[in-house]
Amino acid sequence: MGYADRLFDLTDHVILITGGSRGLGREMAFAAAHCGADVVVASRNMDTCVATAKEIEDQTGRAAMHYQVHVGRWDQLDGLVDATYDRFGKIDTLINNAGMSPLYDTLSSVTEKLFDAVVNLNLKGPFRLSALVGERMVAAGRGSIINVSSTGSLRPNAGIIPYAAAKAGLNAMTEGLAQAFGPTVRVNTLMAGPFLTDVSKAWDLGGGNSFGHLFLKRAGNPHEIVGAALFLASDASSFTTGSILRADGGIP
């Protein structure tokens, strides 16, 4: 095993990833398994959970557990955590990745139901999961929590205001959790910019280069989130907590 392999080694770690069956979550789940981790793929869609878990096991030889859950529903999260500990006995890394930003026509057309759904999934669920898992990590003496945020939390636009507000809350929550669970458990934000996942198909990109304002002049490909995620999940980031790591192509 070479130096870099040892640095990012996740052999026999258990990593729980919400929204793990598609997009960036799927990329992170496969990457963790390729580095030796067993993974829990949690998602609202049971079929994609099952299919993703099977693909991970077939391609990497690591154990992959599927679990259907709506992260925005508080009362479903204890079951997810309990099932993971029943299967694996521990969680080394929790990645709060599940999120959504529904489209709307005008601000006044945003219903209370839509607003609450966005906040529940992007902020309330990660808080509850972090509380449930983080306290067990503290008791075990180690762990890492990664909250996947968005550059929209720093540069919001009119089309994502509820989402941006929830993600800004997630950024703030990261720092508080880092203090609450330190010194043995690290909590960090992985702030993603625009990535070309299935979600991006709904974007109105217009003509020309819609990402020309970014320093890299393009959107990210899903696999480009992997390096940052593995850094925060592994001992390579052993002196990193309460931080925001941006993987965003360079926002102005």
C-alpha positions in Angstrom: 0.0 0.0 0.0 1.5 3.3 -1.1 1.6 6.5 1.0 -1.6 8.0 -0.6 -3.4 4.7 -0.2 -2.6 4.7 3.5 -3.6 8.3 4.0 -7.0 7.8 2.5 -7.6 4.3 3.7 -11.1 3.5 4.8 -10.7 -0.2 5.3 -13.4 -1.6 7.6 -14.9 1.8 8.1 -18.7 2.2 8.0 -20.0 5.2 6.1 -23.7 6.2 6.1 -24.7 8.4 3.1 -28.1 10.0 2.8 -29.2 10.6 -0.8 -26.7 7.9 -1.6 -28.4 6.3 -4.6 -27.9 9.1 -7.2 -25.8 12.1 -8.1 -23.0 13.1 -5.8 -24.1 10.8 -3.1 -23.7 7.8 -5.4 -20.3 8.9 -6.4 -19.2 9.3 -2.7 -20.7 5.9 -1.8 -18.7 4.1 -4.6 -15.5 6.0 -3.7 -15.8 5.1 -0.1 -16.3 1.4 -0.9 -13.3 1.5 -3.3 -11.2 2.8 -0.4 -12.3 -0.2 1.8 -15.4 1.0 3.5 -18.7 -0.7 4.0 -21.5 1.7 3.1 -25.1 2.4 4.0 -27.0 3.8 1.0 -30.1 5.7 2.3 -32.6 7.2 0.0 -36.4 7.7 -0.4 -36.5 5.5 -3.5 -36.2 1.8 -2.5 -35.5 0.5 -6.0 -32.5 2.8 -6.6 -31.2 2.0 -3.1 -31.3 -1.7 -3.7 -29.8 -1.4 -7.2 -27.0 1.0 -6.0 -26.1 -1.2 -3.0 -25.9 -4.3 -5.3 -23.7 -2.5 -7.8 -21.3 -1.4 -5.0 -21.0 -4.9 -3.6 -20.5 -6.4 -7.1 -17.9 -3.8 -8.1 -16.0 -3.4 -4.8 -16.5 -6.5 -2.8 -17.5 -4.4 0.2 -20.8 -4.7 2.1 -23.5 -2.2 1.1 -26.8 -1.9 3.0 -29.8 -0.2 1.5 -32.3 1.7 3.6 -35.4 3.5 2.5 -35.9 6.7 4.5 -37.2 10.3 4.1 -34.5 12.4 5.8 -37.0 15.3 6.2 -39.1 13.2 8.5 -37.8 13.3 12.0 -39.5 10.1 13.2 -37.9 8.0 10.5 -34.3 8.8 11.4 -34.0 6.7 14.6 -34.8 3.6 12.6 -32.1 4.4 10.1 -29.5 4.8 12.8 -30.6 1.8 14.7 -30.6 -0.4 11.6 -27.1 0.7 10.7 -25.7 -0.1 14.2 -27.6 -3.4 14.3 -25.9 -4.4 11.0 -22.4 -3.0 11.4 -22.1 -2.0 15.1 -20.7 1.4 14.3 -20.7 4.4 12.0 -17.3 6.0 11.3 -18.6 8.7 8.9 -22.0 10.2 8.4 -22.5 12.1 5.2 -25.6 14.3 5.2 -26.0 14.6 1.5 -29.7 14.4 0.8 -31.2 17.7 -0.4 -33.6 19.3 -2.8 -34.4 22.8 -4.2 -37.8 22.7 -5.9 -38.5 25.2 -8.7 -41.0 28.0 -8.2 -42.4 30.8 -10.4 -42.6 33.7 -7.9 -41.7 34.1 -4.2 -45.4 34.6 -3.4 -46.2 31.2 -5.0 -43.9 29.4 -2.5 -46.3 27.6 -0.2 -45.7 26.9 3.5 -45.7 23.2 2.6 -42.9 23.7 0.1 -40.9 25.9 2.3 -41.1 23.5 5.3 -40.2 20.5 3.0 -37.1 22.3 1.9 -36.0 23.2 5.4 -36.9 19.7 6.8 -34.8 17.9 4.2 -31.8 20.2 4.0 -31.5 21.3 7.7 -33.8 19.6 10.2 -33.0 16.1 9.1 -29.2 16.6 9.1 -29.5 18.1 12.6 -31.4 15.1 13.9 -29.1 12.5 12.2 -26.0 14.3 13.4 -27.3 14.4 17.0 -28.2 10.7 16.9 -25.0 9.5 15.3 -22.6 12.1 16.8 -23.3 11.2 20.4 -22.6 7.6 19.6 -19.4 8.6 17.8 -18.3 10.5 20.9 -19.0 7.5 23.1 -16.9 5.4 20.6 -14.1 8.0 20.7 -13.9 8.8 17.0 -15.9 9.8 13.9 -16.5 12.3 11.1 -19.6 14.0 10.0 -19.8 15.7 6.6 -22.6 18.1 5.8 -23.0 18.6 2.1 -23.9 22.3 1.5 -24.1 24.5 -1.6 -22.5 27.7 -2.8 -26.0 29.0 -2.9 -25.7 29.4 0.8 -23.0 32.1 0.1 -24.3 33.4 -3.2 -28.1 32.9 -3.2 -30.2 33.9 -6.2 -33.9 34.5 -6.5 -34.7 31.0 -7.6 -33.3 29.2 -4.6 -34.1 31.3 -1.5 -35.6 28.7 0.8 -32.8 26.2 -0.2 -30.1 28.8 0.2 -31.4 29.7 3.7 -31.5 26.1 4.8 -28.0 25.4 3.5 -26.7 28.6 5.3 -28.2 27.1 8.4 -26.4 23.9 7.7 -23.1 25.8 7.5 -23.7 27.4 10.9 -24.8 24.1 12.4 -21.5 22.5 11.3 -19.5 24.9 13.5 -21.8 24.3 16.5 -21.6 20.5 16.1 -17.9 20.6 15.7 -17.7 22.3 19.1 -20.3 20.0 20.7 -18.7 16.8 19.5 -15.0 17.7 19.7 -12.3 16.8 20.4 -12.9 13.2 19.2 -15.4 13.8 16.4 -14.8 16.1 13.5 -17.7 17.9 11.7 -17.1 19.7 8.4 -19.1 21.2 5.5 -18.4 20.1 2.0 -19.7 23.0 -0.1 -20.6 21.9 -3.6 -20.9 24.2 -6.6 -22.8 23.3 -9.8 -22.4 19.7 -10.8 -23.8 18.0 -13.9 -25.9 15.3 -12.2 -29.4 14.3 -13.1 -30.7 17.2 -11.1 -28.9 19.7 -13.4 -31.2 18.5 -16.3 -33.9 20.7 -14.9 -31.7 23.9 -14.9 -32.5 26.6 -17.3 -29.0 27.1 -18.6 -29.9 29.4 -21.5 -27.4 29.9 -24.3 -23.6 30.2 -24.2 -21.5 29.3 -21.2 -23.7 29.5 -18.1 -20.8 28.9 -15.9 -18.4 31.5 -17.3 -18.5 33.4 -14.0 -16.7 30.5 -12.3 -12.9 30.6 -12.2 -12.8 27.2 -14.0 -15.5 28.3 -16.5 -17.5 25.1 -16.3 -19.6 23.0 -14.0 -18.2 20.0 -12.2 -18.5 16.3 -13.3 -19.9 14.1 -10.5 -16.6 12.2 -9.9 -14.9 15.5 -9.1 -16.5 15.6 -5.6 -14.7 12.4 -4.6 -11.4 13.8 -3.6 -12.9 16.3 -1.2 -15.2 13.8 0.3 -12.5 11.2 0.9 -10.3 13.8 2.5 -13.0 14.7 5.1 -14.0 11.1 5.7 -10.4 9.8 6.2 -7.6 10.5 8.7 -6.1 12.8 6.0 -8.2 15.5 7.6 -7.4 14.6 11.2 -6.8 18.3 12.1 -9.7 19.7 10.2 -13.0 20.4 11.9 -15.7 23.2 11.8 -14.5 24.1 8.3 -16.0 24.7 4.9 -14.3 22.9 2.1 -15.4 24.3 -1.2 -15.6 22.2 -4.4 -17.2 24.8 -6.6 -15.2 25.6 -9.6 -14.2 28.9 -8.0 -17.1 31.3 -7.2 -16.4 35.0 -7.5 
